[in-house]
Amino acid sequence: MKTAINFKTINSLAIPATIAGIAEPLLSITDTAIVGNIPVDGLESLAAAGIVGSFLSMLIWVLGQTRSAISAIISQYLGAGRLEEVKTLPAQAIYLNVGLSVLVLLSTIFVIEEIFQLLNATGKILEYCISYYSIRVWGFPLTLFAFAVMGIFRGLQNTYWPMMIAVIGAVLNVVLDFILVYGIEGWIDPLYLEGAAWASLIAQAVMAIMAIFLLITKTDISLRLRRPWHPELKRLIGMSLNLFVRAVALNTALILAVREATALGDRFIGAHTIAINLWLFSAFFIDGYGAAGNIMGGRLLGAKDYSGLWKLAKKIITYGLLVSTVLVVFGFVFYRPIGRLFSNETIVLEAFYGIFYLLILGLPMNAVAFVFDGVFKGLGEMKYLRNTLLAATFLGFVPTLFIGKYLHWSLTGIWIAFAVWMAVRGGALVWKFRRKFRPLLFSH
């Protein structure tokens, strides 16, 4: 059946994907606020949660790339009308992913103290890191399992169930945070930071159970491991490795920016922290259309519907640019109250307002990069995505960052580097898409 490419079909995928994407940063913000208000050692608890959270996010980000690879392969086979041929692959990919995560878990559990000492945790913060991680780490395989199942649903052109898994997990986590961190008088003693860890673990377990239940009841894909190894498993591992290298390059840019902002002084790192959180939050709004491009792009490629693929790219870019324009207008109108939401320090706000225009004017450019990023993942073009991000980071971002430092551009130099980074990413993807798929329009 030919894939309909219109406002309704695109948004039926993009809106649930956006809601699922926003659930994650909202959860982090709420989690931080709850832990930061712990009455006993609140500051140390917040520092420990931040250090452990960053370490676990890095591990999940690196190993969770299988989700995009599974989604791309399944959507391509669905488009080609050959879904039966790929039925044994998801189970093999999930077992491989969960096996890797258990290996990582077992290799870190005995050297927890050394890991967090490397991340400059000492004294009471180190103690809290160890107790918090000892509980949180058991949710790591559960999260990767849920991620892989979400990838299967995306490949099957369904973002509704991944949204339900993400939203229920996030809401449950917040509710359990309040109950277990602060306790209920006469019923449950407050567990403080350990309560936050247990809340996350229970929410992750519920998400994994939901993922199993929905996969069994809503699809005919089996979780039984069957041999021989599927021939596409090699391609899936290759895609995941390319996305892993890409994730490393992406994190390099973000970490270098934090490092340079920290070197400028407290008010600048405060302003940069507000700006980068808003930048990432806006990315999730735009990324919903990237997810729609990922899901539908793979199916159209599998069906060799190149005119449909071209039409899809034009439509989702239009919708992505519309969303980013709304965010730009909103940012210009409400930039002062937005700043005050995060800080009451005048010197921090002055530094933030000084670079805010760079952040919001760059949003339409970000939309092009994020949307085409999703399309290229659906097309299985992970190698080109890897090379693009390596070039954008090491030939665009890094030189601009250090030129800005040399010329004493302060925080403005860092955000000009971000603008160059996104311009290279978006420009390279648009150029490649036009070069590869425009000729195919006329040959089919």
C-alpha positions as CSV (number, residue, x, y, z in Angstrom):
1,M,0.0,0.0,0.0
2,K,1.3,3.4,-1.0
3,T,2.3,5.6,2.0
4,A,0.2,8.8,2.3
5,I,2.4,11.9,2.7
6,N,0.2,14.6,4.1
7,F,-0.2,16.8,7.2
8,K,-2.3,14.2,9.1
9,T,0.1,11.2,8.6
10,I,3.2,13.2,9.3
11,N,1.8,14.7,12.5
12,S,0.3,11.4,13.7
13,L,3.9,10.3,13.9
14,A,5.6,13.6,14.8
15,I,3.4,14.7,17.7
16,P,3.6,11.5,19.8
17,A,7.4,11.4,19.1
18,T,7.7,15.1,20.3
19,I,5.7,14.3,23.5
20,A,7.9,11.2,24.2
21,G,11.1,13.4,23.6
22,I,10.0,16.2,25.9
23,A,9.1,13.7,28.7
24,E,12.8,13.0,29.2
25,P,14.2,16.6,29.8
26,L,11.1,17.5,31.8
27,L,11.8,14.4,34.0
28,S,15.4,15.5,34.5
29,I,14.4,19.0,35.5
30,T,11.8,17.7,38.0
31,D,14.2,15.1,39.3
32,T,16.9,17.8,39.9
33,A,14.4,20.1,41.7
34,I,13.2,17.3,44.0
35,V,16.8,16.1,44.8
36,G,18.0,19.7,45.2
37,N,15.4,20.3,47.9
38,I,16.3,17.3,50.1
39,P,16.5,18.7,53.7
40,V,19.6,16.7,54.7
41,D,22.8,17.3,52.5
42,G,20.7,18.7,49.6
43,L,23.7,20.2,47.9
44,E,25.8,17.0,48.1
45,S,22.8,14.9,47.0
46,L,22.2,17.2,44.0
47,A,25.9,17.0,43.0
48,A,25.9,13.2,43.3
49,A,22.7,12.8,41.3
50,G,24.2,15.1,38.6
51,I,27.5,13.1,38.4
52,V,25.8,9.7,38.3
53,G,23.1,10.9,35.9
54,S,25.7,12.3,33.5
55,F,27.7,9.0,33.6
56,L,24.6,6.8,33.1
57,S,23.2,9.1,30.3
58,M,26.5,8.8,28.5
59,L,26.3,4.9,28.7
60,I,22.7,4.9,27.6
61,W,23.4,7.4,24.8
62,V,26.3,5.2,23.5
63,L,24.6,1.8,23.7
64,G,21.1,3.1,22.9
65,Q,22.0,3.8,19.2
66,T,20.7,0.4,18.3
67,R,17.2,1.9,18.4
68,S,17.7,4.0,15.3
69,A,19.3,1.1,13.5
70,I,16.5,-1.4,14.3
71,S,13.9,1.3,13.2
72,A,15.7,1.9,9.9
73,I,15.9,-1.7,8.9
74,I,12.4,-2.7,9.9
75,S,10.8,0.4,8.1
76,Q,12.8,-0.4,4.9
77,Y,11.6,-4.1,4.9
78,L,8.0,-2.9,5.7
79,G,8.1,-0.5,2.7
80,A,9.4,-3.3,0.4
81,G,6.6,-5.6,1.6
82,R,9.1,-8.1,3.0
83,L,8.5,-7.8,6.8
84,E,8.3,-11.6,7.2
85,E,12.0,-11.8,6.2
86,V,13.1,-9.7,9.1
87,K,11.0,-11.2,11.9
88,T,14.0,-12.9,13.7
89,L,16.2,-9.8,13.7
90,P,14.6,-7.7,16.5
91,A,15.0,-10.5,19.2
92,Q,18.7,-11.0,18.1
93,A,19.3,-7.3,18.3
94,I,17.6,-7.0,21.7
95,Y,19.6,-9.9,23.3
96,L,22.8,-8.4,21.9
97,N,22.0,-5.0,23.3
98,V,20.9,-6.3,26.7
99,G,23.9,-8.7,26.8
100,L,26.3,-5.7,26.2
101,S,24.6,-3.7,28.9
102,V,24.9,-6.5,31.5
103,L,28.6,-6.8,30.6
104,V,29.0,-3.0,31.2
105,L,27.1,-3.2,34.4
106,L,29.2,-6.1,35.8
107,S,32.4,-4.4,34.7
108,T,31.5,-1.1,36.5
109,I,29.9,-2.5,39.7
110,F,33.3,-3.5,41.2
111,V,35.1,-0.2,40.4
112,I,32.3,2.3,41.2
113,E,34.5,4.3,43.6
114,E,37.4,4.6,41.1
115,I,35.0,5.8,38.3
116,F,33.5,8.6,40.4
117,Q,36.9,9.6,41.8
118,L,38.0,10.1,38.2
119,L,35.0,12.4,37.8
120,N,36.3,14.5,40.8
121,A,33.8,13.2,43.4
122,T,35.3,13.3,46.9
123,G,34.1,12.9,50.5
124,K,30.4,12.9,51.1
125,I,29.6,13.5,47.4
126,L,31.6,10.3,46.6
127,E,29.7,8.3,49.2
128,Y,26.4,9.5,47.8
129,C,27.5,8.7,44.2
130,I,28.3,5.1,45.2
131,S,25.0,4.5,47.0
132,Y,23.0,6.2,44.3
133,Y,24.7,4.4,41.4
134,S,24.5,1.0,43.2
135,I,20.7,1.2,42.8
136,R,20.4,3.1,39.6
137,V,22.7,0.9,37.5
138,W,20.3,-2.1,37.6
139,G,17.9,0.0,35.5
140,F,20.5,0.3,32.7
141,P,19.7,-3.0,30.9
142,L,15.9,-2.3,31.4
143,T,16.2,1.1,29.7
144,L,18.2,-0.3,26.8
145,F,15.6,-3.1,26.4
146,A,12.7,-0.5,26.3
147,F,14.7,1.7,23.8
148,A,15.1,-1.3,21.5
149,V,11.4,-2.1,21.6
150,M,10.6,1.6,20.9
151,G,12.8,1.2,17.8
152,I,10.8,-1.8,16.6
153,F,7.5,0.2,17.0
154,R,9.0,3.2,15.1
155,G,10.0,0.8,12.3
156,L,6.4,-0.4,12.2
157,Q,5.3,3.3,11.8
158,N,4.0,3.6,15.3
159,T,5.1,6.4,17.7
160,Y,1.9,6.2,19.9
161,W,3.1,3.2,22.0
162,P,6.6,4.5,22.5
163,M,5.0,7.8,23.7
164,M,2.8,5.9,26.2
165,I,5.8,4.0,27.5
166,A,7.9,7.2,27.9
167,V,5.1,9.4,29.5
168,I,3.9,6.7,32.0
169,G,7.5,6.0,33.0
170,A,8.2,9.8,33.5
171,V,5.0,10.4,35.5
172,L,5.5,7.3,37.6
173,N,9.1,8.4,38.3
174,V,8.1,11.9,39.5
175,V,5.2,10.5,41.7
176,L,7.6,7.9,43.3
177,D,10.3,10.6,43.7
178,F,7.9,12.6,46.0
179,I,6.8,9.5,47.9
180,L,10.3,7.9,48.4
181,V,12.5,10.9,48.7
182,Y,10.4,12.9,51.2
183,G,8.4,9.9,52.6
184,I,4.8,9.9,53.9
185,E,4.4,10.6,57.6
186,G,3.4,7.5,59.5
187,W,3.7,5.3,56.4
188,I,7.0,5.6,54.7
189,D,10.3,7.0,56.1
190,P,12.1,9.5,53.8
191,L,14.9,7.7,51.8
192,Y,16.3,11.0,50.4
193,L,18.8,10.4,47.6
194,E,18.4,6.6,47.7
195,G,14.6,7.2,47.3
196,A,15.3,9.0,44.0
197,A,17.4,6.0,42.8
198,W,14.6,3.5,43.7
199,A,12.0,5.7,42.0
200,S,14.1,5.7,38.8
201,L,14.7,1.9,39.0
202,I,11.0,1.1,39.6
203,A,9.9,3.4,36.7
204,Q,12.4,1.7,34.4
205,A,11.2,-1.7,35.4
206,V,7.6,-0.7,34.6
207,M,8.6,0.7,31.2
208,A,10.4,-2.6,30.4
209,I,7.3,-4.6,31.4
210,M,5.0,-2.3,29.3
211,A,7.4,-2.7,26.3
212,I,7.2,-6.5,26.6
213,F,3.4,-6.5,27.0
214,L,2.9,-4.1,24.0
215,L,5.3,-5.9,21.8
216,I,3.5,-9.3,22.4
217,T,0.0,-7.9,22.2
218,K,0.3,-5.3,19.5
219,T,2.7,-6.9,17.0
220,D,3.5,-10.5,15.8
221,I,7.2,-10.0,16.4
222,S,8.6,-12.7,18.7
223,L,11.2,-12.2,21.5
224,R,12.3,-15.8,21.2
225,L,15.9,-16.0,20.1
226,R,16.2,-18.1,16.9
227,R,19.3,-19.2,15.0
228,P,20.8,-18.8,12.5
229,W,22.0,-15.1,12.9
230,H,20.0,-12.9,10.6
231,P,22.1,-11.5,7.7
232,E,21.0,-8.0,8.5
233,L,22.6,-8.2,12.0
234,K,26.0,-7.3,10.6
235,R,24.5,-4.1,9.0
236,L,22.7,-3.3,12.2
237,I,25.9,-3.5,14.2
238,G,27.7,-1.4,11.6
239,M,25.0,1.2,11.8
240,S,25.1,1.3,15.6
241,L,29.0,1.6,15.6
242,N,28.8,4.6,13.2
243,L,26.2,6.2,15.4
244,F,28.4,5.5,18.4
245,V,31.3,7.4,16.8
246,R,28.9,10.2,15.9
247,A,27.7,10.4,19.6
248,V,31.3,10.7,20.7
249,A,31.9,13.6,18.3
250,L,28.6,15.3,19.4
251,N,29.5,15.0,23.1
252,T,33.0,16.3,22.4
253,A,31.4,19.6,21.2
254,L,29.1,19.9,24.2
255,I,31.8,19.1,26.7
256,L,34.3,21.6,25.1
257,A,31.7,24.3,25.2
258,V,31.1,23.7,29.0
259,R,34.9,23.6,29.6
260,E,35.4,27.0,27.9
261,A,32.4,28.6,29.5
262,T,33.6,27.4,33.0
263,A,37.0,28.9,32.3
264,L,35.3,32.3,31.7
265,G,33.9,32.4,35.3
266,D,30.8,31.5,37.4
267,R,28.4,34.0,35.7
268,F,29.3,32.7,32.2
269,I,28.9,29.0,33.1
270,G,25.6,29.9,34.8
271,A,24.4,31.7,31.6
272,H,25.7,28.9,29.3
273,T,23.9,26.2,31.4
274,I,20.6,28.1,31.0
275,A,21.2,28.6,27.3
276,I,22.2,24.9,26.6
277,N,19.2,23.6,28.5
278,L,16.9,25.8,26.4
279,W,18.7,24.8,23.2
280,L,18.3,21.1,24.0
281,F,14.7,21.5,25.1
282,S,13.9,23.3,21.7
283,A,15.6,20.5,19.9
284,F,13.1,18.0,21.2
285,F,10.2,20.1,19.8
286,I,11.8,20.1,16.3
287,D,13.1,16.5,16.6
288,G,9.5,15.1,16.4
289,Y,9.6,15.9,12.7
290,G,13.0,14.3,12.5
291,A,11.4,11.1,14.0
292,A,8.6,11.2,11.4
293,G,11.2,11.6,8.6
294,N,13.1,8.6,10.1
295,I,10.1,6.4,10.2
296,M,8.5,7.3,6.9
297,G,11.8,7.8,5.0
298,G,12.9,4.2,5.6
299,R,9.5,2.9,4.4
300,L,9.5,5.0,1.3
301,L,13.1,4.0,0.5
302,G,12.1,0.3,0.9
303,A,9.2,0.8,-1.5
304,K,11.6,2.7,-3.9
305,D,9.1,5.6,-3.8
306,Y,11.6,8.3,-4.5
307,S,9.0,11.0,-5.5
308,G,7.3,10.3,-2.2
309,L,10.6,10.6,-0.3
310,W,11.3,14.0,-2.0
311,K,7.8,15.1,-1.1
312,L,8.2,14.0,2.5
313,A,11.5,15.9,2.9
314,K,9.9,19.1,1.6
315,K,6.9,18.8,3.9
316,I,8.7,17.9,7.1
317,I,11.3,20.7,6.6
318,T,8.3,23.1,6.2
319,Y,6.7,21.9,9.4
320,G,10.0,21.9,11.3
321,L,10.7,25.5,10.1
322,L,7.2,26.6,11.2
323,V,7.7,25.1,14.7
324,S,11.2,26.7,15.0
325,T,9.7,30.1,13.8
326,V,7.1,29.9,16.6
327,L,9.8,29.2,19.1
328,V,11.9,32.2,17.8
329,V,8.9,34.5,18.2
330,F,8.1,33.1,21.7
331,G,11.8,33.5,22.7
332,F,11.9,37.2,21.5
333,V,8.7,38.0,23.4
334,F,9.4,36.2,26.6
335,Y,13.2,36.2,26.9
336,R,13.3,38.1,30.2
337,P,10.8,35.9,32.1
338,I,12.5,32.8,30.6
339,G,15.8,33.9,32.1
340,R,14.3,34.6,35.5
341,L,12.8,31.1,35.6
342,F,16.4,29.8,35.9
343,S,18.2,32.4,37.9
344,N,17.7,35.6,40.0
345,E,21.4,36.5,39.7
346,T,21.6,39.8,37.8
347,I,25.2,39.1,36.5
348,V,24.2,35.6,35.2
349,L,21.0,37.1,33.5
350,E,23.0,39.9,31.8
351,A,25.5,37.3,30.4
352,F,22.5,35.1,29.3
353,Y,20.6,37.9,27.6
354,G,23.9,38.8,25.8
355,I,23.9,35.5,23.8
356,F,20.2,34.7,23.8
357,Y,19.7,36.2,20.3
358,L,22.3,33.8,18.9
359,L,20.4,30.9,20.4
360,I,17.0,31.8,19.1
361,L,18.1,33.0,15.7
362,G,19.8,29.7,15.1
363,L,16.7,27.6,15.7
364,P,15.5,27.5,12.0
365,M,19.0,26.3,11.1
366,N,18.8,23.7,13.8
367,A,15.4,22.6,12.4
368,V,17.0,21.8,9.0
369,A,19.8,19.8,10.7
370,F,17.6,17.8,13.1
371,V,14.9,17.0,10.5
372,F,17.4,15.7,7.9
373,D,19.3,13.9,10.7
374,G,16.1,11.9,11.2
375,V,15.5,11.3,7.5
376,F,19.1,10.0,7.0
377,K,18.7,7.6,10.0
378,G,15.6,6.1,8.4
379,L,17.5,5.8,5.1
380,G,20.3,3.9,6.9
381,E,22.9,6.5,6.0
382,M,24.7,6.2,9.3
383,K,28.2,6.4,7.8
384,Y,27.4,9.8,6.2
385,L,25.9,11.1,9.4
386,R,29.1,10.0,11.2
387,N,31.3,11.8,8.7
388,T,29.2,14.9,8.7
389,L,29.3,15.3,12.5
390,L,33.0,14.6,12.6
391,A,33.6,17.3,10.0
392,A,31.1,19.7,11.7
393,T,32.8,19.2,15.1
394,F,36.5,19.1,14.2
395,L,36.6,21.4,11.1
396,G,33.7,23.8,12.1
397,F,33.0,23.9,15.9
398,V,36.5,23.5,17.4
399,P,38.4,26.0,15.1
400,T,35.6,28.6,15.6
401,L,35.6,28.0,19.4
402,F,39.4,28.6,19.7
403,I,39.3,31.6,17.2
404,G,36.7,33.1,19.5
405,K,38.8,32.4,22.5
406,Y,41.9,34.0,20.9
407,L,39.9,37.1,19.9
408,H,38.3,37.4,23.4
409,W,34.7,37.0,22.2
410,S,33.8,35.4,25.6
411,L,30.5,33.5,25.6
412,T,29.5,35.0,22.3
413,G,32.4,33.1,20.7
414,I,31.1,29.8,22.1
415,W,27.6,30.3,20.7
416,I,29.0,31.5,17.3
417,A,30.8,28.1,17.3
418,F,27.4,26.4,17.9
419,A,25.9,28.3,14.9
420,V,28.8,27.2,12.6
421,W,28.5,23.6,13.9
422,M,24.8,23.5,13.0
423,A,25.3,25.2,9.7
424,V,27.8,22.6,8.6
425,R,25.6,19.7,9.8
426,G,22.4,21.0,8.1
427,G,24.2,22.2,4.9
428,A,26.0,18.9,4.4
429,L,22.8,16.8,4.8
430,V,20.7,19.0,2.4
431,W,23.5,18.8,-0.2
432,K,23.8,15.0,0.1
433,F,20.0,14.5,0.0
434,R,19.6,16.6,-3.2
435,R,22.6,15.0,-4.9
436,K,21.6,11.4,-4.2
437,F,17.8,11.5,-4.5
438,R,17.0,14.3,-7.0
439,P,18.5,12.3,-10.0
440,L,16.4,9.2,-8.8
441,L,13.2,11.3,-9.3
442,F,13.7,11.3,-13.1
443,S,15.0,7.8,-13.4
444,H,11.9,6.1,-11.9
